[in-house]
Amino acid sequence: MILCSCNLISANNVKQIMESYPSYAKIPSVEEIMEKHGCSVVCATCAHTIKLEIRKHYESLHRTV
């Protein structure tokens, strides 16, 4: 599913980026996710959805956001 149409970031892209972070690292921001993907926030419409994906990832690891 495409989360950011400006930068063509999908839920899978966010998942892959999140999996590259060590489990002890701080929770990345939307801006950090975008930077890892090689882009930047354009219109910010996707920010909420990307935050939900970040939360979903950490909850799957039994960590709280």
PQR file with spaces between the fields and no chain letter, atoms N, CA, C, O and H, PARSE charges and radii, in Angstrom:
ATOM       1  N    MET     1       0.848   -1.166    0.000 -0.4000 1.5000
ATOM       2  CA   MET     1       0.000    0.000    0.000 -0.0000 2.0000
ATOM       3  C    MET     1       0.901    1.239    0.000  0.5500 1.7000
ATOM       4  O    MET     1       1.849    1.323    0.781 -0.5500 1.4000
ATOM       5  N    ILE     2       0.604    2.182   -0.866 -0.4000 1.5000
ATOM       6  CA   ILE     2       1.354    3.436   -0.936 -0.0000 2.0000
ATOM       7  C    ILE     2       0.911    4.352    0.207  0.5500 1.7000
ATOM       8  O    ILE     2      -0.276    4.632    0.373 -0.5500 1.4000
ATOM       9  H    ILE     2      -0.166    2.113   -1.500  0.4000 1.0000
ATOM      10  N    LEU     3       1.882    4.805    0.983 -0.4000 1.5000
ATOM      11  CA   LEU     3       1.588    5.714    2.098 -0.0000 2.0000
ATOM      12  C    LEU     3       1.849    7.160    1.706  0.5500 1.7000
ATOM      13  O    LEU     3       1.166    8.070    2.175 -0.5500 1.4000
ATOM      14  H    LEU     3       2.846    4.577    0.849  0.4000 1.0000
ATOM      15  N    CYS     4       2.839    7.369    0.845 -0.4000 1.5000
ATOM      16  CA   CYS     4       3.224    8.716    0.429 -0.0000 2.0000
ATOM      17  C    CYS     4       3.285    8.759   -1.090  0.5500 1.7000
ATOM      18  O    CYS     4       4.197    8.192   -1.693 -0.5500 1.4000
ATOM      19  H    CYS     4       3.394    6.630    0.464  0.4000 1.0000
ATOM      20  N    SER     5       2.334    9.418   -1.701 -0.4000 1.5000
ATOM      21  CA   SER     5       2.335    9.491   -3.164 -0.0000 2.0000
ATOM      22  C    SER     5       3.336   10.506   -3.693  0.5500 1.7000
ATOM      23  O    SER     5       3.756   10.403   -4.845 -0.5500 1.4000
ATOM      24  H    SER     5       1.593    9.878   -1.211  0.4000 1.0000
ATOM      25  N    CYS     6       3.727   11.476   -2.888 -0.4000 1.5000
ATOM      26  CA   CYS     6       4.742   12.450   -3.330 -0.0000 2.0000
ATOM      27  C    CYS     6       6.094   11.772   -3.544  0.5500 1.7000
ATOM      28  O    CYS     6       6.810   12.078   -4.498 -0.5500 1.4000
ATOM      29  H    CYS     6       3.386   11.559   -1.952  0.4000 1.0000
ATOM      30  N    ASN     7       6.436   10.845   -2.642 -0.4000 1.5000
ATOM      31  CA   ASN     7       7.745   10.197   -2.673 -0.0000 2.0000
ATOM      32  C    ASN     7       7.671    8.696   -2.954  0.5500 1.7000
ATOM      33  O    ASN     7       8.683    7.998   -2.888 -0.5500 1.4000
ATOM      34  H    ASN     7       5.855   10.596   -1.867  0.4000 1.0000
ATOM      35  N    LEU     8       6.482    8.206   -3.264 -0.4000 1.5000
ATOM      36  CA   LEU     8       6.261    6.785   -3.544 -0.0000 2.0000
ATOM      37  C    LEU     8       6.821    5.880   -2.458  0.5500 1.7000
ATOM      38  O    LEU     8       7.604    4.971   -2.732 -0.5500 1.4000
ATOM      39  H    LEU     8       5.660    8.773   -3.318  0.4000 1.0000
ATOM      40  N    ILE     9       6.416    6.136   -1.241 -0.4000 1.5000
ATOM      41  CA   ILE     9       6.808    5.297   -0.112 -0.0000 2.0000
ATOM      42  C    ILE     9       5.641    4.384    0.219  0.5500 1.7000
ATOM      43  O    ILE     9       4.509    4.830    0.404 -0.5500 1.4000
ATOM      44  H    ILE     9       5.780    6.874   -1.018  0.4000 1.0000
ATOM      45  N    SER    10       5.942    3.099    0.288 -0.4000 1.5000
ATOM      46  CA   SER    10       4.908    2.118    0.600 -0.0000 2.0000
ATOM      47  C    SER    10       5.048    1.651    2.046  0.5500 1.7000
ATOM      48  O    SER    10       6.038    1.945    2.717 -0.5500 1.4000
ATOM      49  H    SER    10       6.862    2.736    0.138  0.4000 1.0000
ATOM      50  N    ALA    11       4.059    0.934    2.502 -0.4000 1.5000
ATOM      51  CA   ALA    11       4.116    0.352    3.842 -0.0000 2.0000
ATOM      52  C    ALA    11       5.304   -0.601    3.933  0.5500 1.7000
ATOM      53  O    ALA    11       5.955   -0.680    4.975 -0.5500 1.4000
ATOM      54  H    ALA    11       3.255    0.695    1.958  0.4000 1.0000
ATOM      55  N    ASN    12       5.591   -1.319    2.858 -0.4000 1.5000
ATOM      56  CA   ASN    12       6.747   -2.221    2.849 -0.0000 2.0000
ATOM      57  C    ASN    12       8.058   -1.454    2.969  0.5500 1.7000
ATOM      58  O    ASN    12       8.981   -1.911    3.643 -0.5500 1.4000
ATOM      59  H    ASN    12       5.062   -1.255    2.011  0.4000 1.0000
ATOM      60  N    ASN    13       8.151   -0.291    2.323 -0.4000 1.5000
ATOM      61  CA   ASN    13       9.355    0.530    2.452 -0.0000 2.0000
ATOM      62  C    ASN    13       9.570    0.931    3.907  0.5500 1.7000
ATOM      63  O    ASN    13      10.683    0.837    4.425 -0.5500 1.4000
ATOM      64  H    ASN    13       7.402    0.080    1.776  0.4000 1.0000
ATOM      65  N    VAL    14       8.506    1.377    4.562 -0.4000 1.5000
ATOM      66  CA   VAL    14       8.609    1.787    5.963 -0.0000 2.0000
ATOM      67  C    VAL    14       9.010    0.587    6.818  0.5500 1.7000
ATOM      68  O    VAL    14       9.859    0.714    7.700 -0.5500 1.4000
ATOM      69  H    VAL    14       7.602    1.453    4.142  0.4000 1.0000
ATOM      70  N    LYS    15       8.416   -0.560    6.568 -0.4000 1.5000
ATOM      71  CA   LYS    15       8.743   -1.772    7.328 -0.0000 2.0000
ATOM      72  C    LYS    15      10.223   -2.125    7.162  0.5500 1.7000
ATOM      73  O    LYS    15      10.895   -2.435    8.146 -0.5500 1.4000
ATOM      74  H    LYS    15       7.726   -0.663    5.851  0.4000 1.0000
ATOM      75  N    GLN    16      10.734   -2.084    5.938 -0.4000 1.5000
ATOM      76  CA   GLN    16      12.142   -2.398    5.696 -0.0000 2.0000
ATOM      77  C    GLN    16      13.059   -1.416    6.410  0.5500 1.7000
ATOM      78  O    GLN    16      14.063   -1.814    6.999 -0.5500 1.4000
ATOM      79  H    GLN    16      10.188   -1.833    5.139  0.4000 1.0000
ATOM      80  N    ILE    17      12.716   -0.141    6.359 -0.4000 1.5000
ATOM      81  CA   ILE    17      13.525    0.869    7.035 -0.0000 2.0000
ATOM      82  C    ILE    17      13.499    0.626    8.539  0.5500 1.7000
ATOM      83  O    ILE    17      14.536    0.695    9.197 -0.5500 1.4000
ATOM      84  H    ILE    17      11.900    0.182    5.880  0.4000 1.0000
ATOM      85  N    MET    18      12.327    0.345    9.081 -0.4000 1.5000
ATOM      86  CA   MET    18      12.203    0.099   10.517 -0.0000 2.0000
ATOM      87  C    MET    18      13.011   -1.125   10.936  0.5500 1.7000
ATOM      88  O    MET    18      13.614   -1.131   12.009 -0.5500 1.4000
ATOM      89  H    MET    18      11.484    0.289    8.546  0.4000 1.0000
ATOM      90  N    GLU    19      13.028   -2.144   10.110 -0.4000 1.5000
ATOM      91  CA   GLU    19      13.777   -3.358   10.433 -0.0000 2.0000
ATOM      92  C    GLU    19      15.285   -3.122   10.391  0.5500 1.7000
ATOM      93  O    GLU    19      16.046   -3.887   10.983 -0.5500 1.4000
ATOM      94  H    GLU    19      12.538   -2.139    9.238  0.4000 1.0000
ATOM      95  N    SER    20      15.722   -2.078    9.701 -0.4000 1.5000
ATOM      96  CA   SER    20      17.150   -1.778    9.647 -0.0000 2.0000
ATOM      97  C    SER    20      17.644   -1.060   10.904  0.5500 1.7000
ATOM      98  O    SER    20      18.850   -0.988   11.143 -0.5500 1.4000
ATOM      99  H    SER    20      15.104   -1.456    9.220  0.4000 1.0000
ATOM     100  N    TYR    21      16.720   -0.531   11.704 -0.4000 1.5000
ATOM     101  CA   TYR    21      17.089    0.133   12.953 -0.0000 2.0000
ATOM     102  C    TYR    21      17.327   -0.921   14.020  0.5500 1.7000
ATOM     103  O    TYR    21      16.559   -1.878   14.122 -0.5500 1.4000
ATOM     104  H    TYR    21      15.741   -0.589   11.510  0.4000 1.0000
ATOM     105  N    PRO    22      18.385   -0.763   14.823 -0.5600 1.5000
ATOM     106  CA   PRO    22      18.588   -1.706   15.932  0.2800 2.0000
ATOM     107  C    PRO    22      17.453   -1.587   16.950  0.5500 1.7000
ATOM     108  O    PRO    22      16.872   -0.514   17.119 -0.5500 1.4000
ATOM     109  N    SER    23      17.149   -2.673   17.611 -0.4000 1.5000
ATOM     110  CA   SER    23      16.014   -2.679   18.542 -0.0000 2.0000
ATOM     111  C    SER    23      16.204   -1.722   19.714  0.5500 1.7000
ATOM     112  O    SER    23      15.222   -1.289   20.317 -0.5500 1.4000
ATOM     113  H    SER    23      17.621   -3.544   17.474  0.4000 1.0000
ATOM     114  N    TYR    24      17.442   -1.388   20.047 -0.4000 1.5000
ATOM     115  CA   TYR    24      17.706   -0.485   21.169 -0.0000 2.0000
ATOM     116  C    TYR    24      17.687    0.990   20.753  0.5500 1.7000
ATOM     117  O    TYR    24      17.766    1.874   21.606 -0.5500 1.4000
ATOM     118  H    TYR    24      18.240   -1.740   19.557  0.4000 1.0000
ATOM     119  N    ALA    25      17.583    1.257   19.451 -0.4000 1.5000
ATOM     120  CA   ALA    25      17.621    2.637   18.955 -0.0000 2.0000
ATOM     121  C    ALA    25      16.338    3.372   19.322  0.5500 1.7000
ATOM     122  O    ALA    25      15.295    2.767   19.568 -0.5500 1.4000
ATOM     123  H    ALA    25      17.518    0.539   18.758  0.4000 1.0000
ATOM     124  N    LYS    26      16.451    4.702   19.349 -0.4000 1.5000
ATOM     125  CA   LYS    26      15.258    5.499   19.611 -0.0000 2.0000
ATOM     126  C    LYS    26      14.288    5.353   18.437  0.5500 1.7000
ATOM     127  O    LYS    26      14.687    4.997   17.328 -0.5500 1.4000
ATOM     128  H    LYS    26      17.299    5.194   19.149  0.4000 1.0000
ATOM     129  N    ILE    27      13.051    5.622   18.689 -0.4000 1.5000
ATOM     130  CA   ILE    27      12.021    5.504   17.660 -0.0000 2.0000
ATOM     131  C    ILE    27      12.228    6.615   16.640  0.5500 1.7000
ATOM     132  O    ILE    27      12.265    7.788   17.009 -0.5500 1.4000
ATOM     133  H    ILE    27      12.726    5.911   19.590  0.4000 1.0000
ATOM     134  N    PRO    28      12.365    6.264   15.359 -0.5600 1.5000
ATOM     135  CA   PRO    28      12.610    7.295   14.345  0.2800 2.0000
ATOM     136  C    PRO    28      11.373    8.142   14.075  0.5500 1.7000
ATOM     137  O    PRO    28      10.238    7.695   14.239 -0.5500 1.4000
ATOM     138  N    SER    29      11.623    9.357   13.664 -0.4000 1.5000
ATOM     139  CA   SER    29      10.535   10.265   13.293 -0.0000 2.0000
ATOM     140  C    SER    29      10.172   10.027   11.823  0.5500 1.7000
ATOM     141  O    SER    29      10.870    9.310   11.106 -0.5500 1.4000
ATOM     142  H    SER    29      12.546    9.720   13.531  0.4000 1.0000
ATOM     143  N    VAL    30       9.083   10.634   11.400 -0.4000 1.5000
ATOM     144  CA   VAL    30       8.678   10.560    9.995 -0.0000 2.0000
ATOM     145  C    VAL    30       9.791   11.143    9.119  0.5500 1.7000
ATOM     146  O    VAL    30      10.099   10.602    8.057 -0.5500 1.4000
ATOM     147  H    VAL    30       8.517   11.216   11.983  0.4000 1.0000
ATOM     148  N    GLU    31      10.387   12.241    9.567 -0.4000 1.5000
ATOM     149  CA   GLU    31      11.466   12.869    8.798 -0.0000 2.0000
ATOM     150  C    GLU    31      12.652   11.929    8.638  0.5500 1.7000
ATOM     151  O    GLU    31      13.264   11.877    7.571 -0.5500 1.4000
ATOM     152  H    GLU    31      10.137   12.680   10.430  0.4000 1.0000
ATOM     153  N    GLU    32      12.981   11.181    9.698 -0.4000 1.5000
ATOM     154  CA   GLU    32      14.093   10.228    9.625 -0.0000 2.0000
ATOM     155  C    GLU    32      13.776    9.072    8.678  0.5500 1.7000
ATOM     156  O    GLU    32      14.651    8.593    7.957 -0.5500 1.4000
ATOM     157  H    GLU    32      12.484   11.223   10.565  0.4000 1.0000
ATOM     158  N    ILE    33      12.528    8.631    8.686 -0.4000 1.5000
ATOM     159  CA   ILE    33      12.116    7.577    7.752 -0.0000 2.0000
ATOM     160  C    ILE    33      12.257    8.086    6.318  0.5500 1.7000
ATOM     161  O    ILE    33      12.786    7.385    5.455 -0.5500 1.4000
ATOM     162  H    ILE    33      11.817    9.020    9.272  0.4000 1.0000
ATOM     163  N    MET    34      11.786    9.300    6.070 -0.4000 1.5000
ATOM     164  CA   MET    34      11.891    9.901    4.740 -0.0000 2.0000
ATOM     165  C    MET    34      13.354   10.022    4.316  0.5500 1.7000
ATOM     166  O    MET    34      13.703    9.705    3.179 -0.5500 1.4000
ATOM     167  H    MET    34      11.356    9.869    6.771  0.4000 1.0000
ATOM     168  N    GLU    35      14.202   10.478    5.228 -0.4000 1.5000
ATOM     169  CA   GLU    35      15.621   10.654    4.922 -0.0000 2.0000
ATOM     170  C    GLU    35      16.267    9.314    4.561  0.5500 1.7000
ATOM     171  O    GLU    35      17.047    9.236    3.612 -0.5500 1.4000
ATOM     172  H    GLU    35      13.919   10.735    6.152  0.4000 1.0000
ATOM     173  N    LYS    36      15.942    8.265    5.314 -0.4000 1.5000
ATOM     174  CA   LYS    36      16.466    6.924    5.023 -0.0000 2.0000
ATOM     175  C    LYS    36      16.014    6.454    3.650  0.5500 1.7000
ATOM     176  O    LYS    36      16.727    5.711    2.976 -0.5500 1.4000
ATOM     177  H    LYS    36      15.308    8.329    6.085  0.4000 1.0000
ATOM     178  N    HIS    37      14.821    6.891    3.233 -0.4000 1.5000
ATOM     179  CA   HIS    37      14.288    6.518    1.922 -0.0000 2.0000
ATOM     180  C    HIS    37      14.902    7.382    0.809  0.5500 1.7000
ATOM     181  O    HIS    37      14.722    7.101   -0.376 -0.5500 1.4000
ATOM     182  H    HIS    37      14.242    7.495    3.780  0.4000 1.0000
ATOM     183  N    GLY    38      15.623    8.427    1.205 -0.4000 1.5000
ATOM     184  CA   GLY    38      16.277    9.291    0.232 -0.0000 2.0000
ATOM     185  C    GLY    38      15.411   10.433   -0.265  0.5500 1.7000
ATOM     186  O    GLY    38      15.585   10.916   -1.384 -0.5500 1.4000
ATOM     187  H    GLY    38      15.769    8.655    2.168  0.4000 1.0000
ATOM     188  N    CYS    39      14.482   10.859    0.569 -0.4000 1.5000
ATOM     189  CA   CYS    39      13.596   11.950    0.166 -0.0000 2.0000
ATOM     190  C    CYS    39      13.310   12.832    1.378  0.5500 1.7000
ATOM     191  O    CYS    39      13.926   12.673    2.432 -0.5500 1.4000
ATOM     192  H    CYS    39      14.341   10.467    1.478  0.4000 1.0000
ATOM     193  N    SER    40      12.386   13.745    1.221 -0.4000 1.5000
ATOM     194  CA   SER    40      11.994   14.608    2.332 -0.0000 2.0000
ATOM     195  C    SER    40      10.489   14.812    2.305  0.5500 1.7000
ATOM     196  O    SER    40       9.825   14.506    1.315 -0.5500 1.4000
ATOM     197  H    SER    40      11.885   13.874    0.365  0.4000 1.0000
ATOM     198  N    VAL    41       9.964   15.327    3.394 -0.4000 1.5000
ATOM     199  CA   VAL    41       8.532   15.581    3.498 -0.0000 2.0000
ATOM     200  C    VAL    41       8.165   16.689    2.506  0.5500 1.7000
ATOM     201  O    VAL    41       8.806   17.739    2.471 -0.5500 1.4000
ATOM     202  H    VAL    41      10.503   15.575    4.199  0.4000 1.0000
ATOM     203  N    VAL    42       7.135   16.443    1.709 -0.4000 1.5000
ATOM     204  CA   VAL    42       6.693   17.430    0.720 -0.0000 2.0000
ATOM     205  C    VAL    42       5.420   18.099    1.217  0.5500 1.7000
ATOM     206  O    VAL    42       5.450   19.262    1.620 -0.5500 1.4000
ATOM     207  H    VAL    42       6.615   15.590    1.737  0.4000 1.0000
ATOM     208  N    CYS    43       4.317   17.390    1.194 -0.4000 1.5000
ATOM     209  CA   CYS    43       3.049   18.006    1.600 -0.0000 2.0000
ATOM     210  C    CYS    43       2.610   17.575    3.006  0.5500 1.7000
ATOM     211  O    CYS    43       1.702   18.175    3.581 -0.5500 1.4000
ATOM     212  H    CYS    43       4.292   16.446    0.867  0.4000 1.0000
ATOM     213  N    ALA    44       3.241   16.551    3.553 -0.4000 1.5000
ATOM     214  CA   ALA    44       2.985   16.024    4.907 -0.0000 2.0000
ATOM     215  C    ALA    44       1.635   15.347    5.088  0.5500 1.7000
ATOM     216  O    ALA    44       1.253   15.048    6.220 -0.5500 1.4000
ATOM     217  H    ALA    44       3.978   16.063    3.087  0.4000 1.0000
ATOM     218  N    THR    45       0.919   15.101    4.035 -0.4000 1.5000
ATOM     219  CA   THR    45      -0.358   14.393    4.136 -0.0000 2.0000
ATOM     220  C    THR    45      -0.148   12.972    4.658  0.5500 1.7000
ATOM     221  O    THR    45      -1.023   12.414    5.319 -0.5500 1.4000
ATOM     222  H    THR    45       1.229   15.344    3.116  0.4000 1.0000
ATOM     223  N    CYS    46       0.991   12.400    4.364 -0.4000 1.5000
ATOM     224  CA   CYS    46       1.290   11.016    4.741 -0.0000 2.0000
ATOM     225  C    CYS    46       1.800   10.866    6.171  0.5500 1.7000
ATOM     226  O    CYS    46       1.876    9.744    6.672 -0.5500 1.4000
ATOM     227  H    CYS    46       1.703   12.853    3.827  0.4000 1.0000
ATOM     228  N    ALA    47       2.146   11.944    6.829 -0.4000 1.5000
ATOM     229  CA   ALA    47       2.811   11.871    8.134 -0.0000 2.0000
ATOM     230  C    ALA    47       2.040   11.015    9.137  0.5500 1.7000
ATOM     231  O    ALA    47       2.633   10.188    9.830 -0.5500 1.4000
ATOM     232  H    ALA    47       2.085   12.855    6.422  0.4000 1.0000
ATOM     233  N    HIS    48       0.745   11.204    9.217 -0.4000 1.5000
ATOM     234  CA   HIS    48      -0.062   10.440   10.171 -0.0000 2.0000
ATOM     235  C    HIS    48      -0.011    8.950    9.844  0.5500 1.7000
ATOM     236  O    HIS    48       0.143    8.125   10.745 -0.5500 1.4000
ATOM     237  H    HIS    48       0.263   11.876    8.654  0.4000 1.0000
ATOM     238  N    THR    49      -0.136    8.603    8.587 -0.4000 1.5000
ATOM     239  CA   THR    49      -0.141    7.198    8.178 -0.0000 2.0000
ATOM     240  C    THR    49       1.212    6.549    8.431  0.5500 1.7000
ATOM     241  O    THR    49       1.276    5.398    8.863 -0.5500 1.4000
ATOM     242  H    THR    49      -0.260    9.273    7.855  0.4000 1.0000
ATOM     243  N    ILE    50       2.293    7.273    8.166 -0.4000 1.5000
ATOM     244  CA   ILE    50       3.627    6.732    8.429 -0.0000 2.0000
ATOM     245  C    ILE    50       3.826    6.547    9.933  0.5500 1.7000
ATOM     246  O    ILE    50       4.426    5.560   10.357 -0.5500 1.4000
ATOM     247  H    ILE    50       2.241    8.208    7.814  0.4000 1.0000
ATOM     248  N    LYS    51       3.335    7.474   10.736 -0.4000 1.5000
ATOM     249  CA   LYS    51       3.413    7.322   12.193 -0.0000 2.0000
ATOM     250  C    LYS    51       2.679    6.069   12.644  0.5500 1.7000
ATOM     251  O    LYS    51       3.143    5.366   13.541 -0.5500 1.4000
ATOM     252  H    LYS    51       2.847    8.277   10.391  0.4000 1.0000
ATOM     253  N    LEU    52       1.542    5.787   12.032 -0.4000 1.5000
ATOM     254  CA   LEU    52       0.798    4.570   12.376 -0.0000 2.0000
ATOM     255  C    LEU    52       1.604    3.323   12.024  0.5500 1.7000
ATOM     256  O    LEU    52       1.582    2.347   12.775 -0.5500 1.4000
ATOM     257  H    LEU    52       1.165    6.358   11.304  0.4000 1.0000
ATOM     258  N    GLU    53       2.310    3.338   10.904 -0.4000 1.5000
ATOM     259  CA   GLU    53       3.151    2.203   10.517 -0.0000 2.0000
ATOM     260  C    GLU    53       4.305    2.026   11.492  0.5500 1.7000
ATOM     261  O    GLU    53       4.659    0.898   11.835 -0.5500 1.4000
ATOM     262  H    GLU    53       2.328    4.131   10.295  0.4000 1.0000
ATOM     263  N    ILE    54       4.891    3.124   11.939 -0.4000 1.5000
ATOM     264  CA   ILE    54       5.968    3.065   12.931 -0.0000 2.0000
ATOM     265  C    ILE    54       5.432    2.433   14.217  0.5500 1.7000
ATOM     266  O    ILE    54       6.057    1.537   14.784 -0.5500 1.4000
ATOM     267  H    ILE    54       4.603    4.040   11.660  0.4000 1.0000
ATOM     268  N    ARG    55       4.272    2.905   14.671 -0.4000 1.5000
ATOM     269  CA   ARG    55       3.648    2.365   15.883 -0.0000 2.0000
ATOM     270  C    ARG    55       3.360    0.874   15.718  0.5500 1.7000
ATOM     271  O    ARG    55       3.637    0.084   16.620 -0.5500 1.4000
ATOM     272  H    ARG    55       3.764    3.633   14.210  0.4000 1.0000
ATOM     273  N    LYS    56       2.816    0.495   14.586 -0.4000 1.5000
ATOM     274  CA   LYS    56       2.489   -0.912   14.311 -0.0000 2.0000
ATOM     275  C    LYS    56       3.744   -1.780   14.402  0.5500 1.7000
ATOM     276  O    LYS    56       3.714   -2.874   14.966 -0.5500 1.4000
ATOM     277  H    LYS    56       2.592    1.137   13.853  0.4000 1.0000
ATOM     278  N    HIS    57       4.845   -1.280   13.842 -0.4000 1.5000
ATOM     279  CA   HIS    57       6.099   -2.037   13.879 -0.0000 2.0000
ATOM     280  C    HIS    57       6.566   -2.245   15.319  0.5500 1.7000
ATOM     281  O    HIS    57       6.903   -3.363   15.708 -0.5500 1.4000
ATOM     282  H    HIS    57       4.870   -0.392   13.384  0.4000 1.0000
ATOM     283  N    TYR    58       6.585   -1.169   16.111 -0.4000 1.5000
ATOM     284  CA   TYR    58       7.047   -1.288   17.486 -0.0000 2.0000
ATOM     285  C    TYR    58       6.111   -2.123   18.340  0.5500 1.7000
ATOM     286  O    TYR    58       6.567   -2.835   19.234 -0.5500 1.4000
ATOM     287  H    TYR    58       6.310   -0.261   15.795  0.4000 1.0000
ATOM     288  N    GLU    59       4.832   -2.052   18.090 -0.4000 1.5000
ATOM     289  CA   GLU    59       3.900   -2.897   18.838 -0.0000 2.0000
ATOM     290  C    GLU    59       4.112   -4.360   18.508  0.5500 1.7000
ATOM     291  O    GLU    59       3.923   -5.222   19.366 -0.5500 1.4000
ATOM     292  H    GLU    59       4.462   -1.473   17.364  0.4000 1.0000
ATOM     293  N    SER    60       4.506   -4.654   17.265 -0.4000 1.5000
ATOM     294  CA   SER    60       4.787   -6.047   16.899 -0.0000 2.0000
ATOM     295  C    SER    60       6.031   -6.566   17.627  0.5500 1.7000
ATOM     296  O    SER    60       6.206   -7.775   17.782 -0.5500 1.4000
ATOM     297  H    SER    60       4.659   -3.954   16.568  0.4000 1.0000
ATOM     298  N    LEU    61       6.890   -5.647   18.071 -0.4000 1.5000
ATOM     299  CA   LEU    61       8.070   -6.016   18.860 -0.0000 2.0000
ATOM     300  C    LEU    61       7.796   -5.956   20.363  0.5500 1.7000
ATOM     301  O    LEU    61       8.703   -6.137   21.175 -0.5500 1.4000
ATOM     302  H    LEU    61       6.748   -4.665   17.945  0.4000 1.0000
ATOM     303  N    HIS    62       6.533   -5.701   20.725 -0.4000 1.5000
ATOM     304  CA   HIS    62       6.088   -5.572   22.113 -0.0000 2.0000
ATOM     305  C    HIS    62       6.760   -4.387   22.817  0.5500 1.7000
ATOM     306  O    HIS    62       7.028   -4.439   24.017 -0.5500 1.4000
ATOM     307  H    HIS    62       5.796   -5.555   20.065  0.4000 1.0000
ATOM     308  N    ARG    63       7.025   -3.327   22.061 -0.4000 1.5000
ATOM     309  CA   ARG    63       7.528   -2.086   22.634 -0.0000 2.0000
ATOM     310  C    ARG    63       6.434   -1.048   22.504  0.5500 1.7000
ATOM     311  O    ARG    63       5.600   -1.127   21.603 -0.5500 1.4000
ATOM     312  H    ARG    63       6.807   -3.285   21.086  0.4000 1.0000
ATOM     313  N    THR    64       6.434   -0.089   23.387 -0.4000 1.5000
ATOM     314  CA   THR    64       5.433    0.973   23.304 -0.0000 2.0000
ATOM     315  C    THR    64       6.054    2.206   22.676  0.5500 1.7000
ATOM     316  O    THR    64       7.260    2.433   22.773 -0.5500 1.4000
ATOM     317  H    THR    64       7.112   -0.024   24.119  0.4000 1.0000
ATOM     318  N    VAL    65       5.210    2.995   22.032 -0.4000 1.5000
ATOM     319  CA   VAL    65       5.652    4.212   21.359 -0.0000 2.0000
ATOM     320  C    VAL    65       5.240    5.395   22.200  0.5500 1.7000
ATOM     321  O    VAL    65       5.508    6.539   21.831 -0.5500 1.4000
ATOM     322  H    VAL    65       4.230    2.810   21.953  0.4000 1.0000
